[in-house]
Amino acid sequence: VIESVPMNYFIKWISNNMNS
């Protein structure tokens, strides 16, 4: 788990990529 970046941001990024 990368503590440098919040888990929410990571999930949001993946969600965005999957949607687009």
N, C-alpha and C positions, 0 to 999 in steps of 0.2 A: 504493500500500500504506500502510495506516495503522499507524504505529509505536506509536501511543498504546495500541492494543489488540492483544494477542497474536493471531497468526493462528489458533492453536488455539481460542481463545475464540470467534472469529468463525465458524469451521467448526462448532464445537459448537452455537452458537446457530442456525445455518442447519439443521443436522441435526435439532435439536429441533423447529424450526418445520415441517420437512418431515414428521417423524414424527407430529406432532400434527395 
